[in-house]
Amino acid sequence: MTTQTAKLQRRTVSRGPARGLLIAEARGAAGAESVAARIEKVAATASAHAAAVDREARFPIEAMAAARAERLLGIGVPREFDGEGAGIADLADICYALGRVCASTALIYAMHQTKVACIARHGRASAWHQSLLRRICSEQMLLASSTTEGERGGDIRNSAAAVERHGDRISLERNATVISYGEAADGIVTTARRSAEAANADQVLVVLLKQDYRLERQIAWDALGMRGTCSAGFKLIASAAAEQIVPARYEEIHARTMMPVAHLLWSSAWTGIAAAAVDRARAFVRRAMQRADGALPPAAAHLTRANASLQTLRALVASALRRFETAAEDAAILESVDFQTAMNLHKVNASELAVATVMDAMQTCGLSGYRNDSEFSVGRHLRDILSSPVMISNDRVLANLLVPSLLNGAPASLRD
Ligand SMILES: Cc1cc2nc3c(=O)[nH]c(=O)nc-3n(C[C@H](O)[C@H](O)[C@H](O)COP(=O)(O)OP(=O)(O)OC[C@H]3O[C@@H](n4cnc5c(N)ncnc54)[C@H](O)[C@@H]3O)c2cc1C
């Protein structure tokens, strides 16, 4: 073995606890060590079952049980409602850590935390939602999301089904084409038209608990990747208390929280998948060098490229997280055209970079990466990451951004 190869062998792949987790400690949520240790335990369980979850297209029961045991489902709930007040960067780090081992677990976690953030930021004036936030912590409830409806695809700012009011009760019947882990969740957070008379874009967000609805399965989930999300299609038939409607307008919830938080947490999960693929590519090159007495394999340049795009991806996510943190709860910033464009474009850019990174990782490994039965296989990573441009189609996002693209010229300074 050459000195260079020996040095490479000694270096560890993991670089210790993430900075985002130290932020949790600074806030006094829990010791950084203990938060990191809790995440590590969940990640270890998710990793052990990831292949079976993918193969059997089943819900990651073990990983979610571990997340509950480590009390990670309520970590994003504000302290005043018994949570740990973890911020967006902390949650992003958890999605990233889970994405490195089991993409489905990471995406489920990201979707759940997005719903929690919507309730925490827009439902805090309502006693019902305050009590739910407490229950999310004490019972470690898992929330699913229903925005996709009928044949409308990712057109989430329009709903067909309407909430019907009957005194202090409501009912809703919805053709929910995709609800990830719908059957495993303790509740579903859904968009709907405000009333039968309301326009399609006049929406509300309703939180339904398991006892409030019945799911009739319409479409199975046998997909290329993200198989453990169990994103089947259902007819959702619900009857609930009227106070379960989140008091804010959905337009506001969507702009300030739902869209940015979803895009930030999804992209963190995708970055985890990309990082895991690059780890495999790196291990492949090291092994090849070891066997060839230090000589680089022919496709080693792809590793450099994969590393470069992973670095860009990480920087992109980190910068978008900072932008969201800086905006805090400033409605004017959050609803500005600039912010909305940036957060929507973030989804497109992050998904494209993540796919490119995993592709480069696969090309680094060649046939060993392409095979499903090799320790350097990146087949699952590739299948999982290919969901990212589809999950709210990049084409749809880009088409919706045409108007601001036409209006806004490039800023005068690089730092604007
Ligand atoms: C892994 C995964 C999990 C999901 N989980 C959930 C969930 O829990 N809850 C939920 O509600 N939804 C979920 N979804 C659905 C998701 O939110 C989107 O609704 C869905 O991915 C869009 O599906 P679509 O491609 O059929 O629809 P569309 O958005 O209609 O896209 C169909 C095609 O039309 C093209 N297209 C669409 N609009 C335009 C346009 N304006 N200009 C140009 N081309 C356009 C697109 O390129 C695409 O090829 C999930 C999706 C995935 C992949």
The ligand as an SDF file (V2000), in Angstrom:
LIG
                    3D

 53 58  0  0  0  0  0  0  0  0999 V2000
  -42.1630   10.4810   -3.0920 C   0  0  0  0  0  0  0  0  0  0  0  0
  -43.3770   11.3490   -3.1950 C   0  0  0  0  0  0  0  0  0  0  0  0
  -44.1620   11.5550   -2.0850 C   0  0  0  0  0  0  0  0  0  0  0  0
  -45.2960   12.3680   -2.1670 C   0  0  0  0  0  0  0  0  0  0  0  0
  -46.0660   12.5410   -1.0570 N   0  0  0  0  0  0  0  0  0  0  0  0
  -47.1760   13.3010   -1.1210 C   0  0  0  0  0  0  0  0  0  0  0  0
  -48.0060   13.4770    0.0230 C   0  0  0  0  0  0  0  0  0  0  0  0
  -47.7370   12.9630    1.0970 O   0  0  0  0  0  0  0  0  0  0  0  0
  -49.1150   14.2380   -0.1040 N   0  0  0  0  0  0  0  0  0  0  0  0
  -49.4620   14.8390   -1.2680 C   0  0  0  0  0  0  0  0  0  0  0  0
  -50.4550   15.5290   -1.3090 O   0  0  0  0  0  0  0  0  0  0  0  0
  -48.6970   14.6910   -2.3840 N   0  0  0  0  0  0  0  0  0  0  0  0
  -47.5670   13.9270   -2.3300 C   0  0  0  0  0  0  0  0  0  0  0  0
  -46.7940   13.7540   -3.4680 N   0  0  0  0  0  0  0  0  0  0  0  0
  -47.2600   14.3190   -4.7300 C   0  0  0  0  0  0  0  0  0  0  0  0
  -46.5650   15.6250   -5.0710 C   0  0  0  0  0  0  0  0  0  0  0  0
  -46.8290   16.5560   -4.0720 O   0  0  0  0  0  0  0  0  0  0  0  0
  -47.0530   16.1670   -6.4210 C   0  0  0  0  0  0  0  0  0  0  0  0
  -48.3990   16.4460   -6.3710 O   0  0  0  0  0  0  0  0  0  0  0  0
  -46.8430   15.1900   -7.5100 C   0  0  0  0  0  0  0  0  0  0  0  0
  -45.5150   14.7430   -7.4680 O   0  0  0  0  0  0  0  0  0  0  0  0
  -47.1520   15.7970   -8.8490 C   0  0  0  0  0  0  0  0  0  0  0  0
  -47.5370   14.7230   -9.6510 O   0  0  0  0  0  0  0  0  0  0  0  0
  -47.6300   14.7330  -11.2520 P   0  0  0  0  0  0  0  0  0  0  0  0
  -46.2710   14.7210  -11.8020 O   0  0  0  0  0  0  0  0  0  0  0  0
  -48.5330   13.6190  -11.6320 O   0  0  0  0  0  0  0  0  0  0  0  0
  -48.4490   15.9940  -11.5820 O   0  0  0  0  0  0  0  0  0  0  0  0
  -48.2130   17.3450  -12.3530 P   0  0  0  0  0  0  0  0  0  0  0  0
  -47.7300   18.3780  -11.4020 O   0  0  0  0  0  0  0  0  0  0  0  0
  -49.4990   17.6500  -13.0010 O   0  0  0  0  0  0  0  0  0  0  0  0
  -47.1440   17.0500  -13.4660 O   0  0  0  0  0  0  0  0  0  0  0  0
  -47.4060   16.1430  -14.5360 C   0  0  0  0  0  0  0  0  0  0  0  0
  -46.5000   16.4670  -15.6970 C   0  0  0  0  0  0  0  0  0  0  0  0
  -46.8950   17.7050  -16.2520 O   0  0  0  0  0  0  0  0  0  0  0  0
  -45.8000   18.5810  -16.3490 C   0  0  0  0  0  0  0  0  0  0  0  0
  -46.2800   19.9020  -15.9250 N   0  0  0  0  0  0  0  0  0  0  0  0
  -47.1420   20.1480  -14.9230 C   0  0  0  0  0  0  0  0  0  0  0  0
  -47.3820   21.4760  -14.8330 N   0  0  0  0  0  0  0  0  0  0  0  0
  -46.6680   22.0640  -15.7910 C   0  0  0  0  0  0  0  0  0  0  0  0
  -46.4890   23.4030  -16.2050 C   0  0  0  0  0  0  0  0  0  0  0  0
  -47.1430   24.3990  -15.6010 N   0  0  0  0  0  0  0  0  0  0  0  0
  -45.6590   23.6390  -17.2370 N   0  0  0  0  0  0  0  0  0  0  0  0
  -44.9990   22.6490  -17.8510 C   0  0  0  0  0  0  0  0  0  0  0  0
  -45.1430   21.3460  -17.5060 N   0  0  0  0  0  0  0  0  0  0  0  0
  -45.9430   21.0600  -16.5010 C   0  0  0  0  0  0  0  0  0  0  0  0
  -44.7150   18.0420  -15.4580 C   0  0  0  0  0  0  0  0  0  0  0  0
  -43.4460   18.1470  -16.0410 O   0  0  0  0  0  0  0  0  0  0  0  0
  -45.0440   16.5880  -15.2990 C   0  0  0  0  0  0  0  0  0  0  0  0
  -44.2740   15.8180  -16.1480 O   0  0  0  0  0  0  0  0  0  0  0  0
  -45.6500   12.9730   -3.4050 C   0  0  0  0  0  0  0  0  0  0  0  0
  -44.8300   12.7830   -4.5240 C   0  0  0  0  0  0  0  0  0  0  0  0
  -43.7110   11.9790   -4.4260 C   0  0  0  0  0  0  0  0  0  0  0  0
  -42.8440   11.8020   -5.6370 C   0  0  0  0  0  0  0  0  0  0  0  0
  1  2  1  0
  2  3  1  0
  2 52  2  0
  3  4  2  0
  4  5  1  0
  4 50  1  0
  5  6  2  0
  6  7  1  0
  6 13  1  0
  7  8  2  0
  7  9  1  0
  9 10  1  0
 10 11  2  0
 10 12  1  0
 12 13  2  0
 13 14  1  0
 14 15  1  0
 14 50  1  0
 15 16  1  0
 16 17  1  0
 16 18  1  0
 18 19  1  0
 18 20  1  0
 20 21  1  0
 20 22  1  0
 22 23  1  0
 23 24  1  0
 24 25  2  0
 24 26  1  0
 24 27  1  0
 27 28  1  0
 28 29  2  0
 28 30  1  0
 28 31  1  0
 31 32  1  0
 32 33  1  0
 33 34  1  0
 33 48  1  0
 34 35  1  0
 35 36  1  0
 35 46  1  0
 36 37  1  0
 36 45  1  0
 37 38  2  0
 38 39  1  0
 39 40  1  0
 39 45  2  0
 40 41  1  0
 40 42  2  0
 42 43  1  0
 43 44  2  0
 44 45  1  0
 46 47  1  0
 46 48  1  0
 48 49  1  0
 50 51  2  0
 51 52  1  0
 52 53  1  0
M  END
$$$$
